[in-house]
Amino acid sequence: FHTVLSWVFGLMKSQPSWHDAIMGPYFISGALITGLPILIIIAAIFRKAYGLEKYFTM
């Protein structure tokens, strides 16, 4: 997802504020906001599928 997002930022027509200093933190915060829940969901699936309840406690 984030690779595609970087291509969108790089290839689209320039918009005001798209090339400001705020875009770096904006991109990182977007990666954290989407990445952490995905890791939690994957951990929950592995916990149930492989019987890892004693290693992954919720």
Protein Blocks (a to p, Z undefined) as FASTA:
>chain_A
ZZmmmmmmmmmccdehklcmklmmmmmmmmmmmmmmmmmmmmmmmmmmnopmmmmcZZ
